[in-house]
Amino acid sequence: MGSKSDDGRYLSNEPYESGMLQVDDGHSLYWEVSGNPGGKPAVVLHGGPGSGSSPAKRGLFDPDRYRVVQFDQRNAGRSTPPATDPVVDLSANTTQHLIADIEALRVHLGVERWLVQGGSWGVTLALAYAQAHPERVTELVLVAVTSGDRRDTDWITRDMGRVFPREWERFRDGVPAAERDGDLSAAYSRLLHDPDPEVRAKAAHEWCVWEDTHVSLAPDAEPFLSVADPDFQLVFARLVTHYWSHGCFLEEGQLLRDIERLHGIPAVLIHGRYDVSGPLGTAWALHRAWPGSELVVLDDTGHGGGSMTAAIIAATDRFVSSSI
């Protein structure tokens, strides 16, 4: 078993393999593989959409026993073309495109089946992928559970104004007055494609300020997006609003409706009690409808932090041990 750092993560090695995978519509995906080349395959689906892969995620897997695959989803991170370019067309960036990309990467790397791990938006994508290709999934480890439903995005963009009224008014007032009673995701998306770079930058920052506001009620929650690099803010905000304004390219209630496709696949759902941007009810509904799933509720965290890292590692350690 690999050694761990002071924060409980595994001391993972650097990727031993990486590259760019050409997919359709002119997109190229950055990918990398770390850990043990002969280990249990696992693929990590990052959040956002638009967050990009993170080296820290390698530490959630024992590098002696896992072969960890990470990649940047379309238009994010090191994948091309980048969403920072205002003329980049996002029409070929949908949930269905990303599902096809995951399969293309699996085939490219010669993986037969793998554990799928995702957080936040990565949960929605993981569920959609697993329901499309259940025969390719050995287990799922899902963190900060989301479903991509419009009900959930309406909760974030409107209902959370009852919890953070002052901050929400600032968020709402970031779009033109004529659009404040409509779909705020779509309104911000239009601003994020404005030809004026100052308009785009301001919209991206305001979106990220609101994201940092609502992700957690935990007292130790710290801002991340609102203090990030402006280019990162633009990519993140542009892709999130693109997906949310299109209902994440899923039918309302689709992932819960089709949960029977995952029956027989072991899963751990990990959710923070103080996660107000993703209410616990979504994870609870999935767990109740999914025989064999385990729901772990953490009483010390929101959308991240606290004991979440330890809970994820406990799940990945258990799954790799049971497969030996």
N, C-alpha and C positions, 0 to 999 in steps of 0.2 A: 504494500500500500504506500502511496506517495506521502511525502511530508507536507505539513501545513504551515501557513504563515500565522501571525498573531491574530488576524481577523477570522481565522478558521478556514480560509480558502486553501485549496491545494496549491503548492508551489509548482505551477505548470511550466512546461518547457515552451520554447518558441515554436511557431509552426514549422514543421519539417517539409511542408509542401504548400504551394499557393499558386494562384493563376487567375486568368480571366476566362470566363466561359461565355462564348458568343451564343446568344439566344435569338429570338425573333425580333422584328421591328427595330433593328439596329441597336439593341441593348447588349451590353457586356456586363457580366456579374463578377465581382471580385470574390474569391473564395480562398479559404485556407484550412489546413488540417493540422491538428496538434495531438499530442499524447502518444499512445502506443499504436504503431501501424497495424498490429495484430489484435488490437483491443476491440471491445464492444463498440459498434458504431453509434454515434449520437449526433444529431443535428440541432443547432441552436437557432431559433427564430427570434430576431430582435424586435423590439417594440417600435412605437411611433404611431403609424408608419413613418419611417424616415430617420430613426435614431442611428442606424448603422450598427455593425457588429462591434463588440468591445473585448479587448484582451482580458478584462476581468472575468468574463464569462467562462474562460478556460478553467479558472480556479474552482468551478462548481463540479468538476469531474476529476476523479482520480486519474492522473496522467499515466499511471502504470497499467491501468485496466480499461481505459476508454480511448477510442479513436474519435476525436471531437472535430466535427465539421462546422465551420462558421462561414457565413457569406453576407454580403451587403445586398439588400433587396433593391429592386429597380430604382434608379435615380438617386439612391442614397449612398453615403460613405464613399468608397472608392469605385463603385460601379458607375458605368457611363451609359448615356450622357447624364451629367449631374443636374439635379433640379435647381441649382443656383442660377442656371441660364434661363432667363425669362421667356425665351422662344422655344424651350423644350416642350414638346407635346406630351402630355401625361395620359393621353387616351389609351395608350398601350400599357398602362400600369393599373391593373385591376387585381382583385383577389384571384381570379381565374388564371391570369398571367403568372402570378406568384406561385400558385400551386403547380403549374406546368414547369416553372423554373426549378422548384424543389425536386421534382421528378427528373428533370434534365441533369441536375447536379448529382443526384443519386446514381443515375446510370453512368455519368461521366467518371465518377469515382469508384465504380464497381461495387457499390453497396447493395446487398440484397434486401435487408430490413434494418431499421434503426430506431433507437429511442428518439422521440421528438420532445424537445424542451423549448418552451416559449414563455415570455412574460408580457403582460398587458396586451397590446395589439398582437404580439406574437402568440398569445393564447388563441385569439380569434382565428389567426392564420393556421395555427397548429390543428385546431379542431376542423377547420374547413379542409385542410390537406388530408388529415386522417380519415375523414368521412369520405373523401374522394378516393383514397388509396389505403383502406384499412389493412390490406394484406402486406403493406410495406412498413407497418408500424408495430414495434415490439411493446413499447410502453410510452406513456406521456407524463411529463412533469410540467404542470401548468401553474404559473405564478401571477398573482394579481389578475384574477379571471375576468375576462370580458367576452362579449358575444357579438359585438358589431351591430346590434340592433339600433334603429333610430331612437327607440325609447331611451336607450342608454346615452346616446350622444345628445339628445334633447335634455337629459338630466344634467349633463356637464355644461352645456351651453346656455341653459335657461334656468332649470330648477335649482341649481347650486347658487343662484342669485339670492335665494332665501337664506342661505348660510353665510354667504359673503356679499352682502348687498352693496357696499361701497365699491369693492373691487369689481363686482359684476357690472355695475354702471359704467365704470371706466372701460371695461371690456366691450360692452354693448356700444358705447359711444365712440369706439374706434372705427365704426363703419358709418357710411352716410345715413342721415336721419331717415331717409325714405326706405332703408333696408333694415332698420332696427327691429321691426316686428316680424321679420321673415326668418329664413334659414341663415343664422349667423355664420355657420361654417361656409356656406356658399358665398356670403357677402365678403368674408375675409379672403376666400379663395380668389375672388375677382380683384381685390386690392393687391394680392400677392402676385398677380400677373400684370399689374399695371406697368406701362412702359417707363414710368418715373422710378428710378432706383430708390429715391427717398421715401416714396409712398410704399414700396415693397418692404423696405427695411423697417419702417415704423409699424406696418401691419404685422410683420413677423415678430417684432419685439413685443407688441401688445398681446398677441396670441400667446407667446411664451410666458409673459407675466401672469396671465390668467391660468395657464397650465400649472405653473409653480404654486399658485394660490390654492387650487382645489385638490391637489393630489393627496393631501393628508391633513388630518387634524392632530397628528402626533406632535407633541411639543418640541421634539428635536428635529423636525423636518426642516431641511435647508433648501434654498432655491438652487436650481441647476440650469434650467433652460434659459431663464431670463438673464443669466450672467454668462451664457455660452457665447462662442464666436458668432458674429452676425451671419456668416455664411451658413453655419450649422442651423441657426434659428430659421433662416429662410428655407432651407431644405426641409427641416422638420415641419414647419408651419404649412408650407405648400403641400406636402404630401398628406399630412393629417387632414387638412381641409378638403383636399381632393377626395379622399376616401369617405370622410364623414358626410360630405354634401351629396355623395352618391350611395348612401346607406351601406357603405363598405362593400358594395357590389354583391350583396347577399339579400335574399328574401327575408322579410321581417320574421324573426323566430325560427329561421332555417336551421341553425345549429342545434337548438334544443329539439326541434321537430325530428331531425335526423339522427338523434343521439343513439338510436338502436344500432346504427352501423358500427358503433364502437364497442358494443357489448362483447365482452371477452378480452378486451385490451386493458391491461392494468393501468391505472392512472392515479396520480396524486395531485390534488388541487390545493394550492397554498394561497391563503388570502389574509390580508391584514384587517383586523377589526376596525382600524381607524382610516380605512381607505374609503373616503367619501366620493371620490371621482368614479370609483367602480364599486357600487354597493354590494355587500355580501350576498344579497338575494340572488344575484346572477349565478354565483358559484354554488349556492345552496340548491337552486333549481336544477342545475346540471347534475350535481351529485345525486339528488333524489331520483333522477331519471336514468342514471347510469350505474347499473349493477357492477360491482367490482371496483368502483372509484372510491377513493379516500379523500375526505375533506379535512384539511388542517387549517384551523383558524388561529391566527397569531394575535395575542392580546397586547403586543407591545409595538405595533407598527401599522403603517398605512399602506401606501402603494409600493413601499420598499423600505429597507433599513431594518433595524431591530434584529430579531432572530430569524429573518427571512433567509439569509444565506445559509445558516445552519440547517434550516428545514429543507432547503433544496438539496444540500449535500447529503443529508440523511436519506432522502428519496433516491438520489442517483447511486449512493453507496449500496442501498438495499437492492436496487434493480440489477446492478452489476454482480452482486454476490449471488443473487438467485439465478443468474444466467450461466454461472460457472458449473 
